[in-house]
Every structure is written in structure tokens, then in C-alpha cells.
Amino acid sequence: MITINNLHKKFGEIQVLKGIDLCINTGVFAILGPNGSGKTTLNKCILGMVYPDKGTISIDNKEITSQWLYRQKIDYLPQIANFPNNITVDELIKMIKDLRNEKKIDETELLDLFKLKPFLKKKLNNLSGGTKQKVNLLLTFLFDSPILILDEPTTGLDPAALIILKDLILKEKQKGKIILVTSHIMSFVEDISDKIIFILEGKIYFNGSIQELKTSTGQESFEHAIANILIDNHA
Ligand SMILES: Nc1ncnc2c1ncn2[C@@H]1O[C@H](COP(=O)(O)OP(=O)(O)OP(=O)(O)O)[C@@H](O)[C@H]1O
């Protein structure tokens, strides 16, 4: 369980998070909000990559401040992954496996799933954007940790890969994991999410199921419910 209390974060003059309270249990949680609303900042606070100015984050009832071992419990897909461009896909996989000296699953299944075997000897700078994203996803799903944080996982994926990703997320959910997903693709969010957390102006504007969101906004479709919040708040 991830528990967040009164989380604040400011960058210079911009107060990004203004008191976030959240309790995140197993299942798929979509963190939504307009561009610049602080979704990535929240994810990075959980990962210890950004230090909050105020507030606490606990994982399984242990505060994470100044800790680092807990990060072994988290698999993270960053919004933009920056790996050295001149190494090949198989060199990158080996490097990440060596760096994260943890229990890993056999990558063969993931290589087959994302049809990456033909690219193993190719350098990263020769890959298309979508293929790079598939490599990033493979690296994320390689360690079978209890918490998964996926920041814009659909970027560049074709429809077939999107279905594979959805199935993979739902399979990981069945294992009882906590999965946080940030995405602007509402059909994708609707297919995978148990709960929607909508951040607006630094606070949690909505926290509930898709059905509750539709009811509270009076909209029949999820996409319209989200659009409704944005329009109503001039976001
Ligand atoms: N390291 C940083 N230094 C300064 N400002 C930052 C930093 N990281 C984020 N910000 C600012 O914080 C705000 C929130 O950014 P964040 O990336 O968390 O938003 P987001 O909701 O993930 O946006 P998007 O949907 O566009 O990905 C933005 O105004 C951004 O410019």
C-alpha cells in the first residue's frame, strides 16, 4: 500500500503539488490531469527522484524519506527514457539486468510478445520511436516488482502493441500489484483502470471509479466526463 499525506512540491515560483492525500491499494490507478498538473512530479516523489517540500509518503507503512532500498519494489517506465544511443538492444537489456541485481523474469517471453527479436543487434539510435518504447516496456516488465509506475506507456505504440500492453498490465494486476498509470489516451485508461485520480491545480480533484466519475459529471462516456472537468475548470 502507498500512503501519501499532505504532499507539497514547488519548483521555483510554481507550486505544483498543494497538499495531495492518497491511499493506493492493489489494482490499476490512472493518474490524470491536464499538461503540467503534476502527474510526473507525483510519480517522481514516490520514486524518490523528487523531494517533496512538505508531507509524507509511506510504502507498506514505512516512510520512504531518505530511504532507497524500497525502490527495489518499484518498476518504472519514465515518460522519456534516456539510454546511451550507441548501444544495441541486447547490450541494453544485459546492462539493466546487471545494474538491477534482482530477481528477473526470462525476457524471451517479452521479446516474443513485443516482436523485438529482430532488433536485438540494432543500436538504439536506429530504432523507430515505437520500437524504442517497446524496448523500454520490456525493461520495465522484466523484474516482476510489486509496484509498477508507467508514465505515458502508450507513446508511439501501434494498435497491436497497444493491445499487448493492455493485456500485460491486466495480467500484472491479477498478480495483486499496485499499478500507477499516467496517460492522455482515454480509451486506454478506460480499458485498464480500476480507479481514476484526477489532479487539478495541485490537488486531487477526483478520486473514484470510472462509473462514479460519469455519475458525478453527468456524462455517459468517460472521455466526455474528463473533457467536462477540463472545460468546467478552464484547464
Ligand atoms: N525539475 C523541474 N524543475 C522545474 N520545474 C519543473 C521540474 N519538473 C517539473 N516542473 C514543472 O512542474 C510542473 C508539473 O510538471 P509535471 O511534469 O509533473 O506535469 P505533468 O502533469 O506530468 O504534465 P504532462 O501531462 O505534460 O506530462 C510543470 O509546470 C513543469 O514545468
The ligand as an SDF file (V2000), in Angstrom:
LIG
                    3D

 31 33  0  0  0  0  0  0  0  0999 V2000
   12.7600   19.6270  -12.3250 N   0  0  0  0  0  0  0  0  0  0  0  0
   11.9160   20.6230  -12.5600 C   0  0  0  0  0  0  0  0  0  0  0  0
   12.3100   21.9100  -12.4660 N   0  0  0  0  0  0  0  0  0  0  0  0
   11.4490   22.9220  -12.6580 C   0  0  0  0  0  0  0  0  0  0  0  0
   10.1530   22.7590  -12.9740 N   0  0  0  0  0  0  0  0  0  0  0  0
    9.7090   21.5100  -13.0930 C   0  0  0  0  0  0  0  0  0  0  0  0
   10.5510   20.3710  -12.8970 C   0  0  0  0  0  0  0  0  0  0  0  0
    9.8130   19.2550  -13.0800 N   0  0  0  0  0  0  0  0  0  0  0  0
    8.5630   19.6740  -13.3910 C   0  0  0  0  0  0  0  0  0  0  0  0
    8.4920   21.0180  -13.3960 N   0  0  0  0  0  0  0  0  0  0  0  0
    7.2950   21.8130  -13.6400 C   0  0  0  0  0  0  0  0  0  0  0  0
    6.2680   21.2960  -12.8070 O   0  0  0  0  0  0  0  0  0  0  0  0
    5.0070   21.3280  -13.4680 C   0  0  0  0  0  0  0  0  0  0  0  0
    4.4080   19.9330  -13.4590 C   0  0  0  0  0  0  0  0  0  0  0  0
    5.1770   19.1060  -14.3190 O   0  0  0  0  0  0  0  0  0  0  0  0
    4.8680   17.5700  -14.4940 P   0  0  0  0  0  0  0  0  0  0  0  0
    5.8490   17.0340  -15.4680 O   0  0  0  0  0  0  0  0  0  0  0  0
    4.7730   16.9200  -13.1760 O   0  0  0  0  0  0  0  0  0  0  0  0
    3.4140   17.6220  -15.1570 O   0  0  0  0  0  0  0  0  0  0  0  0
    2.5320   16.5020  -15.8430 P   0  0  0  0  0  0  0  0  0  0  0  0
    1.1780   16.5670  -15.2320 O   0  0  0  0  0  0  0  0  0  0  0  0
    3.2300   15.1880  -15.7720 O   0  0  0  0  0  0  0  0  0  0  0  0
    2.4640   17.0390  -17.3510 O   0  0  0  0  0  0  0  0  0  0  0  0
    2.2920   16.3180  -18.7970 P   0  0  0  0  0  0  0  0  0  0  0  0
    0.8600   15.8400  -18.8800 O   0  0  0  0  0  0  0  0  0  0  0  0
    2.5340   17.4420  -19.7420 O   0  0  0  0  0  0  0  0  0  0  0  0
    3.2940   15.2290  -18.9070 O   0  0  0  0  0  0  0  0  0  0  0  0
    5.2780   21.9050  -14.8550 C   0  0  0  0  0  0  0  0  0  0  0  0
    4.9920   23.2900  -14.8170 O   0  0  0  0  0  0  0  0  0  0  0  0
    6.7500   21.6680  -15.0540 C   0  0  0  0  0  0  0  0  0  0  0  0
    7.3140   22.6190  -15.9190 O   0  0  0  0  0  0  0  0  0  0  0  0
  1  2  1  0
  2  3  1  0
  2  7  2  0
  3  4  2  0
  4  5  1  0
  5  6  2  0
  6  7  1  0
  6 10  1  0
  7  8  1  0
  8  9  2  0
  9 10  1  0
 10 11  1  0
 11 12  1  0
 11 30  1  0
 12 13  1  0
 13 14  1  0
 13 28  1  0
 14 15  1  0
 15 16  1  0
 16 17  2  0
 16 18  1  0
 16 19  1  0
 19 20  1  0
 20 21  2  0
 20 22  1  0
 20 23  1  0
 23 24  1  0
 24 25  2  0
 24 26  1  0
 24 27  1  0
 28 29  1  0
 28 30  1  0
 30 31  1  0
M  END
$$$$
